[in-house]
Amino acid sequence: MRWLISLIIVAVLAIALAMAGRYDPGYVVLVYPPWRMEISFISFVLMVAGLVLGGMMLLRLAMLTLNLPSIVREQRERRAAARRDENFVGGLRAYVEYRYQDAAQSFGQWQGDAARMGLARVLAAHAAQEMRAPSQRERHIQEAIEQGSELAAQLFEAEAQLGMKDATAALAAIKRAKEIAPQHTALLRFELKARQMTGQWDEVERLLDALARSNALESTVAIQSRRMAYAENLKRRAEDERGLQEYWKRIPVDFKLDPWVARAAARAFMQRGSHDVALDVLETALNREWHEELVALYGEARGSNPARQIEQAEKWLHAKPRDAQLLLALARLCSAQELWGKAQSYLEASLAIAPSAEGHIRMAELKTQSGQPNEACKHYQKALALCRAQ
């Protein structure tokens, strides 16, 4: 379209010039003694324009000749850059097609600008990791760091070490990466996993708070991680009564009612001899959500008022008359108070609903105490058979 417009403009100018030359009476006299030349004004204008255009063309040709070496060099550089781009894309294609050996070879040998070269080495390290080639991975990581892609290299190194369950090496890589990007979300997630693996539960809580502020964890993962952190920190504080009490007060109410956290708290308080506190924890949690492990633990606790404890368990029994674990817990509580008749009744009911090794062992102990060794032997055999089956 542009060429057509240009052609029309040139044609219009030519027509206008021809018409002007036909009616223009002017002329130009060129004198160089002893010569004299007389031409029309239009011819003179055309001659001057031709000389100007010819000079410009000659000048452009001279400049092109002088710049020819640099033009050739630029063309070669463009072709080399195109080949590098093709090789880089080929490496990416091999990587996403799970041809890790080809990807590692392509990215490991790729040469170009430092930014892309560093990324290429990181991708080569990824491919080497998938190939289970740790020496190649380490070499590519080092080359990536030298090319300025340290953050990407350290992030991958942390992820790789976590995959190999080496939390210490992962934390070392995370520390180096945090010097570059302290609040990097993926880095915080890697650190969270590493701290969980090493049992640094106070640090886990701190990281969970940081990730919660940026909404960087799925709700189910965050809840499960907090539950685990609270439970493990309660276990760690079981030897420190004051620390245990203070930490328990800091836990949010919703998590205090969580079966996992409540069980850990109850065990910790029972270990310190605070059975009444443990019973309060268990009763509150069970009134919100029924959980068999908490029921079993309720039967192990020995509070200062055993009669009230049995009464509470019997109230639950009215609502859950066929709960084998609750019947077993009642049997244990009655046995502790030497209420042998009630204990045997609860044991028989529990075994009738769901036979268990613990139930048969308890029954064997009652039979032994009441002077029935043959019956006790049968229950021991049944308990052994259940253990083998499990």
BAZA-820073 format. One line per field, with one value per residue (C-alpha): y, z, x. Coordinates in nm, 3 decimals, decimal comma. Layout:
N
y: Y_...;
z: Z_...;
x: X_...;
//
This chain:
390
y: 0,000_0,241_0,169_0,244_0,576_0,666_0,576_0,796_1,090_1,053_1,036_1,350_1,537_1,428_1,548_1,877_1,923_1,848_2,098_2,361_2,307_2,350_2,690_2,822_3,075_3,089_2,969_2,945_3,052_2,873_3,056_2,923_3,112_3,039_2,809_2,912_2,686_2,786_2,548_2,580_2,650_2,318_2,123_2,305_2,213_1,849_1,845_1,989_1,740_1,456_1,571_1,593_1,248_1,100_1,251_1,113_0,768_0,778_0,892_0,616_0,358_0,480_0,459_0,112_0,003_0,141_-0,021_-0,356_-0,531_-0,424_-0,525_-0,870_-0,898_-0,801_-1,057_-1,326_-1,224_-1,236_-1,584_-1,698_-1,550_-1,725_-2,056_-1,996_-1,924_-2,242_-2,443_-2,286_-2,361_-2,713_-2,762_-2,632_-2,866_-3,162_-3,066_-3,037_-3,362_-3,535_-3,606_-3,507_-3,641_-3,429_-3,130_-3,161_-3,186_-2,891_-2,656_-2,770_-2,672_-2,362_-2,043_-1,691_-1,388_-1,430_-1,399_-1,676_-1,881_-1,886_-1,995_-2,262_-2,405_-2,409_-2,601_-2,835_-2,894_-2,975_-3,228_-3,379_-3,415_-3,607_-3,829_-3,900_-3,744_-3,545_-3,458_-3,301_-3,117_-2,966_-2,860_-2,690_-2,519_-2,376_-2,253_-2,091_-1,905_-1,784_-1,652_-1,446_-1,673_-1,740_-1,708_-1,956_-2,191_-2,183_-2,228_-2,537_-2,666_-2,631_-2,813_-3,090_-3,142_-3,156_-3,419_-3,623_-3,572_-3,378_-3,095_-2,966_-2,909_-2,763_-2,510_-2,409_-2,337_-2,155_-1,936_-1,833_-1,762_-1,553_-1,315_-1,228_-1,251_-1,271_-1,277_-1,506_-1,710_-2,035_-2,000_-1,972_-2,285_-2,475_-2,354_-2,462_-2,815_-2,824_-2,702_-2,967_-3,235_-3,118_-3,078_-2,701_-2,644_-2,291_-2,188_-2,374_-2,159_-1,841_-1,945_-2,038_-1,687_-1,532_-1,751_-1,681_-1,307_-1,354_-1,622_-1,852_-2,184_-2,377_-2,371_-2,748_-2,756_-2,461_-2,618_-2,954_-2,787_-2,579_-2,884_-3,072_-2,779_-2,730_-3,103_-3,134_-2,822_-2,956_-3,279_-3,084_-2,881_-3,181_-3,157_-2,788_-2,743_-2,364_-2,354_-2,611_-2,405_-2,084_-2,246_-2,407_-2,066_-1,926_-2,188_-2,064_-2,211_-2,387_-2,580_-2,663_-2,856_-3,035_-3,408_-3,422_-3,119_-3,219_-3,565_-3,420_-3,172_-3,440_-3,669_-3,381_-3,284_-3,649_-3,682_-3,384_-3,547_-3,287_-3,545_-3,312_-3,060_-3,344_-3,458_-3,106_-3,093_-3,432_-3,365_-3,031_-3,182_-3,488_-3,276_-3,100_-3,394_-3,763_-3,933_-4,288_-4,208_-3,935_-4,180_-4,433_-4,163_-4,063_-4,415_-4,385_-4,057_-4,078_-3,762_-3,655_-3,749_-4,095_-4,118_-3,802_-3,935_-4,260_-4,062_-3,849_-4,156_-4,317_-4,003_-4,041_-4,407_-4,311_-4,122_-4,389_-4,724_-4,932_-4,756_-5,036_-4,797_-4,608_-4,938_-5,039_-4,704_-4,749_-5,097_-4,953_-4,680_-4,930_-5,166_-4,880_-4,827_-5,205_-5,216_-5,562_-5,649_-5,333_-5,364_-5,718_-5,612_-5,327_-5,555_-5,820_-5,557_-5,409_-5,750_-5,838_-5,525_-5,515_-5,771_-5,614_-5,736_-5,486_-5,595_-5,964_-5,880_-5,683_-5,970_-6,217_-6,007_-6,006_-6,383_-6,434_-6,218_-6,408_-6,743_-6,863_-6,938_-7,145_-6,863_-6,617_-6,838_-6,840_-6,461_-6,431_-6,665_-6,457_-6,140_-6,303_-6,413_-6,058_-5,917_-6,162_-6,077_-5,709;
z: 0,000_0,083_-0,250_-0,441_-0,262_-0,334_-0,700_-0,730_-0,566_-0,804_-1,105_-0,992_-0,944_-1,287_-1,455_-1,268_-1,365_-1,734_-1,741_-1,567_-1,821_-2,112_-2,005_-1,818_-2,033_-1,800_-1,889_-1,735_-1,904_-1,801_-1,919_-1,890_-2,150_-2,428_-2,377_-2,328_-2,258_-2,237_-2,090_-1,969_-1,607_-1,560_-1,708_-1,474_-1,173_-1,284_-1,337_-0,991_-0,832_-1,019_-0,901_-0,541_-0,554_-0,722_-0,457_-0,182_-0,340_-0,379_-0,016_0,104_-0,100_0,047_0,401_0,335_0,206_0,511_0,752_0,575_0,835_1,126_0,931_0,868_1,235_1,349_1,114_1,255_1,610_1,523_1,375_1,682_1,914_1,713_1,750_2,126_2,153_1,962_2,194_2,502_2,376_2,291_2,647_2,783_2,554_2,671_3,035_3,010_2,810_3,102_2,889_3,175_3,028_2,713_2,923_3,153_2,857_2,675_2,974_3,115_2,795_2,707_2,670_2,646_2,858_3,231_3,335_3,112_3,163_3,538_3,484_3,241_3,504_3,763_3,519_3,450_3,825_3,835_3,556_3,728_4,049_3,860_3,715_4,067_3,976_4,286_4,161_3,844_4,048_4,278_3,983_3,808_4,129_4,176_3,817_3,860_4,168_3,976_3,699_3,942_3,990_4,356_4,485_4,233_4,299_4,678_4,658_4,447_4,671_4,975_4,797_4,681_5,031_5,179_4,920_5,042_5,409_5,490_5,695_5,814_5,461_5,364_5,649_5,542_5,188_5,331_5,545_5,239_5,041_5,323_5,298_4,951_5,004_5,374_5,319_5,015_5,054_4,904_5,119_5,433_5,333_5,285_5,623_5,783_5,653_5,762_6,113_6,140_6,039_6,302_6,575_6,622_6,709_6,848_6,513_6,339_6,522_6,425_6,059_6,064_6,189_5,909_5,643_5,781_5,742_5,371_5,329_5,183_5,321_5,251_5,549_5,600_5,587_5,825_6,075_6,065_6,108_6,404_6,563_6,536_6,666_6,971_7,050_7,020_7,225_7,498_7,505_7,530_7,825_8,023_8,251_8,330_8,522_8,510_8,144_8,064_8,235_8,065_7,724_7,764_7,838_7,515_7,292_7,119_7,248_6,922_6,933_7,303_7,199_6,917_6,999_6,901_7,108_7,400_7,410_7,415_7,689_7,900_7,877_7,968_8,273_8,379_8,353_8,590_8,826_8,749_8,681_8,768_8,507_8,257_8,331_8,275_7,939_7,833_7,948_7,767_7,446_7,464_7,525_7,199_6,985_7,070_7,019_7,123_7,209_7,448_7,605_7,657_7,814_8,040_8,179_8,260_8,454_8,831_8,961_9,319_9,294_9,133_9,204_9,002_8,723_8,708_8,724_8,427_8,226_8,303_8,182_7,850_7,848_7,849_7,522_7,378_7,525_7,262_7,276_7,348_7,435_7,687_7,851_7,871_8,029_8,286_8,365_8,432_8,656_8,854_8,889_9,029_9,293_9,355_9,223_9,080_8,996_8,796_8,634_8,514_8,382_8,183_8,050_7,938_7,762_7,592_7,472_7,345_7,128_7,008_7,135_7,212_7,347_7,633_7,726_7,742_7,946_8,195_8,216_8,267_8,558_8,715_8,672_8,825_9,122_9,173_9,168_8,818_8,653_8,371_8,266_8,298_8,071_7,804_7,804_7,780_7,478_7,314_7,376_7,217_6,915_6,865_6,890_6,627_6,399_6,424;
x: 0,000_0,282_0,454_0,133_0,091_0,456_0,414_0,105_0,287_0,584_0,351_0,165_0,494_0,618_0,300_0,315_0,681_0,609_0,325_0,539_0,820_0,582_0,456_0,761_0,959_1,255_1,608_1,953_2,280_2,601_2,917_3,273_3,482_3,507_3,205_2,846_2,548_2,185_1,922_1,566_1,502_1,318_1,609_1,847_1,633_1,622_1,998_2,066_1,825_1,994_2,337_2,214_2,054_2,361_2,587_2,372_2,376_2,754_2,792_2,562_2,754_3,082_2,945_2,808_3,148_3,325_3,071_3,075_3,302_3,077_2,764_2,910_3,007_2,656_2,502_2,729_2,636_2,266_2,302_2,497_2,231_1,960_2,145_2,182_1,811_1,731_1,958_1,799_1,448_1,559_1,681_1,350_1,160_1,369_1,311_0,932_0,925_1,108_1,415_1,640_1,964_1,921_1,817_2,118_2,353_2,194_2,177_2,511_2,696_2,492_2,694_2,558_2,476_2,537_2,171_2,043_2,358_2,294_1,935_2,051_2,285_2,003_1,783_2,073_2,098_1,725_1,771_2,076_1,874_1,606_1,880_2,016_2,351_2,456_2,805_2,664_2,401_2,662_2,879_2,589_2,482_2,831_2,840_2,497_2,620_2,926_2,698_2,490_2,186_2,261_1,905_1,764_2,056_2,019_1,641_1,685_1,965_1,737_1,456_1,690_1,834_1,484_1,394_1,692_1,584_1,902_1,753_2,092_2,221_1,885_1,899_2,250_2,124_1,822_2,047_2,249_1,932_1,782_2,076_1,943_1,565_1,473_1,094_1,081_0,761_0,892_1,203_0,989_0,799_1,125_1,247_0,920_0,966_1,330_1,247_0,976_1,226_1,476_1,212_1,259_0,894_0,926_1,075_0,793_0,537_0,724_0,734_0,365_0,284_0,491_0,331_-0,016_0,038_0,106_-0,162_0,105_-0,024_-0,340_-0,572_-0,565_-0,185_-0,158_-0,399_-0,222_0,118_0,000_-0,160_0,168_0,372_0,148_0,148_0,527_0,593_0,365_0,565_0,891_0,763_0,642_0,949_0,884_0,560_0,560_0,659_0,391_0,120_0,227_0,247_-0,095_-0,246_-0,097_-0,260_-0,579_-0,904_-0,989_-0,664_-0,705_-1,016_-0,836_-0,802_-0,435_-0,337_-0,561_-0,405_-0,052_-0,150_-0,317_-0,013_0,218_0,008_-0,020_0,358_0,388_0,134_-0,136_-0,405_-0,693_-0,577_-0,540_-0,896_-1,030_-0,849_-0,986_-1,342_-1,357_-1,223_-1,451_-1,758_-1,684_-1,566_-1,568_-1,234_-1,142_-0,780_-0,893_-1,139_-0,860_-0,642_-0,933_-0,931_-0,559_-0,583_-0,610_-0,774_-0,830_-1,201_-1,230_-1,602_-1,670_-1,451_-1,652_-1,975_-1,869_-1,775_-2,111_-2,289_-2,109_-2,210_-2,578_-2,519_-2,286_-2,393_-2,208_-1,872_-1,623_-1,339_-1,555_-1,661_-1,295_-1,204_-1,483_-1,351_-1,006_-1,147_-1,358_-1,061_-0,852_-1,125_-1,150_-1,505_-1,444_-1,801_-1,863_-1,522_-1,599_-1,942_-1,791_-1,514_-1,761_-1,971_-1,664_-1,540_-1,885_-1,894_-1,532_-1,279_-0,942_-0,611_-0,621_-0,973_-0,873_-0,564_-0,775_-1,021_-0,736_-0,609_-0,956_-0,987_-0,645_-0,739_-1,063_-0,883_-0,978_-0,641_-0,791_-1,022_-0,734_-0,521_-0,793_-0,811_-0,434_-0,441_-0,712_-0,512_-0,204_-0,407_-0,536_-0,185_-0,062_-0,354_-0,280;
//
